[in-house]
C-alpha cells in the first residue's frame, strides 16, 4: 500500500465520519475529528463519559497527518509531536503503511463496516432540479460458505435482495463496483416504500442459499466420511489388543481415555461439514424501481 493509497483511504474515512478538514495536500492533511471519529480513535473514555453524563459540548482533537514514512536514520523518536496554534493544540503524526495509527484506522473500519447504509450519487447537472427521483432499497449480503473435512474449500456469494419487490440478484456486489456511493442522502430523491422488512429479506436470502447448497455435489463429503471410518478402524485395531493386555484397572482407564481422545481428534479432522457465515451486509439505496 503506497502513500497515495493511504492518502485516499484516510480522506475517504474522514469524509464518511463527518470530520472537518482544515487543510489538505497530497502529502498532508489537518483535520478536526468529528465526535464519532474522536470516540473511536483517541482513547479518551473518561472524557466522553463526562460529556455523556453532563451533556457538555464535546471538544474534539485536531490532527495533522503526514503521509510520508519516516527515514531509517530518524532514530527512535516518538511518532507524535504537538503544535500550539491560536485555535488550540494540533497533534502531529506520520501516517504510512505499517504505522500504528493506520492499523487502528483499519481496525475501526473493519468493526464499523460490517453493516453500512449507502446511497448512489446521481449524475450532476442532469434532469430537472425540481423533480424527485425514486430510489429502491437493497439489502446486500456477503456470505461465506465453508466445506470442511480434512481439507477445506470456501466460496463467497455476493447477493442482494430488493426490499421493494423481493427480487434477488446473485451478482449484486459486481453491480455496485462501478457506482459512486455516499453515506449522505442526495438531494432530489425519494425512497420507495419497502415491501419487505430486513428480517424477511434476510430470511429469503438464507432460504435461497439453503436451496443452492442442497444442489451441490457432495461426493467430497462421502469420501471424507469413508476416510474417517478408515482412520477409526485403524486405531481400533491398534488400541484393542493393548486394552486386552492391560494388567490393572488404572492402566486400562488411562489407555481408554487416550483412545477416546484420539477418536475425537479423528472425528473433528475428517467429519464433513458445511458452515455458512455472514461477512458483512449493507442497505444500498439505488435509483429506479426494482
C-alpha positions in Angstrom: 0.0 0.0 0.0 1.8 3.2 -1.2 1.4 6.7 0.2 -1.2 7.7 -2.5 -3.4 4.7 -1.5 -3.0 5.6 2.2 -4.0 9.2 1.4 -7.1 8.2 -0.5 -8.2 5.7 2.3 -7.7 8.3 5.1 -9.6 11.0 3.2 -12.5 8.6 2.5 -12.7 7.7 6.2 -12.7 11.4 7.2 -15.4 12.2 4.8 -17.6 9.3 5.8 -17.3 10.1 9.5 -18.1 13.8 9.0 -14.7 15.2 10.1 -13.8 18.8 9.4 -10.8 19.0 7.0 -8.9 22.2 7.7 -6.1 21.8 5.2 -5.1 19.1 2.8 -2.4 18.4 0.2 -1.1 15.2 -1.3 1.5 15.0 1.5 -0.5 16.2 4.5 -4.0 16.7 6.0 -5.0 18.7 9.0 -8.4 17.6 10.4 -10.6 18.3 13.3 -12.2 15.0 14.2 -16.0 14.5 14.4 -17.4 13.2 17.8 -17.8 9.7 16.3 -14.2 9.6 15.0 -12.8 11.1 18.2 -14.5 8.4 20.3 -13.1 5.6 18.1 -9.5 7.0 17.6 -8.4 9.0 20.7 -8.9 6.5 23.6 -10.5 9.1 25.9 -13.2 7.1 27.6 -13.3 9.2 30.8 -13.7 12.4 28.8 -16.5 11.0 26.7 -18.1 9.6 29.8 -18.1 13.1 31.3 -19.6 14.5 28.1 -22.3 11.9 28.1 -23.2 12.5 31.8 -23.2 16.3 31.7 -24.4 16.9 28.1 -21.5 19.3 27.6 -20.5 20.3 24.1 -17.6 18.0 23.0 -14.3 19.4 22.1 -12.6 17.0 19.7 -8.9 16.8 18.9 -7.2 18.1 15.8 -4.6 16.1 14.0 -2.0 16.9 11.3 -1.3 13.7 9.5 1.7 13.4 7.2 1.7 10.7 4.6 5.5 10.3 4.4 7.1 7.2 6.0 10.0 8.2 8.5 13.6 7.8 7.3 15.6 4.9 8.7 18.1 7.4 10.2 15.4 9.2 12.2 16.2 7.2 15.3 13.7 6.1 18.0 12.0 9.4 18.3 8.3 9.4 19.2 5.9 9.4 16.2 3.8 12.0 17.9 4.6 15.7 18.3 2.4 18.7 19.2 2.0 22.1 17.7 0.3 25.0 19.5 -1.8 27.2 17.3 -4.2 30.1 18.0 -7.1 27.7 17.7 -5.6 25.1 20.1 -3.2 22.2 20.1 -2.6 20.1 17.0 -1.3 16.6 17.3 1.2 15.9 14.5 1.7 12.3 13.4 3.1 10.3 10.4 0.6 8.0 8.7 2.1 5.3 6.5 1.5 1.6 5.8 2.6 -0.2 8.9 2.1 2.7 11.3 0.2 2.2 14.5 -2.4 4.9 13.6 -3.2 3.4 10.1 -3.5 0.0 11.7 -6.0 1.5 14.1 -8.0 3.0 11.3 -8.1 -0.4 9.5 -9.5 -2.0 12.7 -12.1 0.8 13.2 -13.3 0.4 9.6 -13.5 -3.4 9.9 -15.5 -3.1 13.1 -17.8 -0.4 11.8 -18.3 -1.6 8.2 -20.0 -5.0 9.0 -23.2 -3.2 8.2 -23.5 0.1 6.2 -26.1 2.3 4.7 -25.2 4.0 1.4 -26.8 5.9 -1.4 -25.8 6.1 -5.0 -24.9 9.6 -6.0 -27.0 10.8 -9.0 -25.2 12.3 -12.0 -24.6 16.0 -11.6 -26.3 18.5 -13.9 -28.8 16.1 -15.3 -32.5 16.2 -15.1 -34.9 18.7 -13.6 -33.6 20.1 -10.3 -37.2 20.4 -9.1 -38.0 16.7 -9.9 -37.7 14.0 -7.3 -36.4 10.6 -8.4 -37.3 7.2 -6.8 -34.7 5.1 -5.1 -35.1 1.4 -4.1 -33.5 -0.1 -1.0 -31.5 -3.2 -1.5 -30.2 -5.5 1.3 -26.7 -6.6 0.1 -25.0 -9.5 2.0 -21.6 -11.2 1.6 -21.9 -14.9 2.5 -19.0 -17.2 3.1 -19.7 -21.0 2.7 -17.0 -23.3 4.1 -16.9 -27.0 3.0 -14.7 -28.7 5.6 -13.2 -32.1 6.4 -9.5 -33.0 6.5 -9.4 -30.5 3.6 -11.2 -27.1 3.3 -12.7 -25.1 0.5 -14.5 -21.8 0.7 -16.9 -20.0 -1.6 -18.1 -16.4 -1.5 -21.5 -15.2 -2.5 -22.3 -11.5 -3.0 -26.1 -11.4 -3.1 -28.6 -8.6 -2.9 -32.4 -8.5 -2.5 -34.7 -5.6 -3.4 -36.7 -4.7 -0.3 -39.4 -3.2 -2.5 -40.1 -6.3 -4.7 -38.1 -9.2 -3.3 -36.0 -9.7 -6.5 -32.7 -11.4 -5.7 -29.6 -10.6 -7.7 -26.7 -13.0 -7.3 -24.1 -10.7 -8.7 -25.1 -7.7 -6.6 -21.7 -6.5 -5.5 -20.5 -6.5 -9.1 -23.3 -4.1 -9.8 -22.1 -1.8 -7.1 -18.4 -1.7 -8.0 -18.7 0.9 -10.7 -21.2 3.1 -8.8 -20.3 6.1 -6.7 -21.8 5.7 -3.2 -22.2 8.1 -0.3 -23.4 7.8 3.3 -25.4 11.0 2.8 -28.9 11.2 1.3 -28.6 13.0 -2.0 -31.0 15.9 -2.9 -34.0 15.5 -5.2 -34.6 11.8 -4.5 -37.3 10.0 -2.5 -37.1 6.5 -1.1 -39.6 3.9 -2.2 -41.6 2.1 0.5 -40.2 -1.3 1.4 -42.4 -4.3 0.8 -40.1 -6.5 2.9 -38.6 -5.9 6.3 -34.9 -6.5 6.9 -35.6 -9.7 8.7 -37.9 -11.0 5.9 -35.3 -10.0 3.3 -32.6 -11.9 5.2 -34.8 -14.9 5.6 -35.4 -15.1 1.8 -31.7 -14.8 1.1 -30.9 -17.6 3.6 -33.7 -19.8 2.1 -32.3 -19.3 -1.4 -28.8 -20.1 -0.1 -30.1 -23.3 1.5 -31.6 -24.4 -1.7 -28.4 -23.7 -3.6 -26.3 -25.6 -1.2 -28.6 -28.7 -1.4 -28.0 -28.8 -5.1 -24.2 -29.1 -4.6 -22.2 -32.3 -5.4 -21.4 -33.8 -2.0 -19.1 -36.6 -3.3 -16.4 -34.9 -1.3 -18.4 -35.5 1.9 -18.9 -39.2 1.2 -15.2 -39.6 0.5 -14.3 -37.7 3.7 -16.7 -40.0 5.7 -15.0 -43.1 4.2 -11.6 -41.7 5.3 -13.0 -41.0 8.8 -14.2 -44.6 9.1 -10.9 -46.0 7.8 -9.0 -44.0 10.4 -11.3 -45.1 13.2 -10.9 -48.7 12.2 -7.2 -48.3 12.1 -6.9 -47.0 15.6 -9.5 -49.5 16.8 -7.1 -52.3 15.6 -4.2 -50.6 17.3 -5.8 -50.0 20.7 -8.0 -53.1 21.2 -5.0 -55.5 21.7 -3.4 -53.1 24.0 -6.6 -52.8 26.1 -6.9 -56.6 26.3 -3.3 -56.8 27.7 -3.8 -54.2 30.4 -3.0 -55.7 33.8 -4.7 -53.1 36.0 -7.8 -51.1 36.1 -5.9 -47.8 36.2 -3.8 -48.7 33.2 -6.9 -49.7 31.3 -8.7 -46.5 32.2 -5.7 -44.3 31.2 -5.4 -46.2 27.8 -9.2 -45.9 27.2 -9.0 -42.1 27.8 -6.2 -41.8 25.2 -8.3 -44.0 22.8 -11.4 -41.8 23.2 -9.3 -38.6 22.8 -7.8 -40.0 19.6 -11.2 -40.9 18.2 -12.5 -37.4 19.0 -9.5 -35.9 17.1 -10.2 -38.0 14.1 -13.8 -37.1 14.2 -13.0 -33.4 14.3 -10.5 -33.7 11.5 -12.4 -35.9 9.0 -16.1 -35.4 9.7 -17.6 -33.5 6.7 -19.4 -30.3 7.5 -20.8 -27.2 5.8 -20.8 -23.8 7.6 -22.4 -20.6 6.4 -21.4 -17.2 7.8 -22.2 -13.6 7.0 -19.1 -11.5 6.5 -20.9 -8.1 6.2 -24.0 -6.5 4.8 -25.5 -3.2 3.9 -28.6 -1.2 2.9 -27.9 0.3 -0.6 -30.4 2.8 -2.0 -30.2 2.7 -5.8 -32.1 4.7 -8.4 -35.1 3.2 -10.1 -37.9 0.8 -9.0 -36.7 -2.9 -8.9 
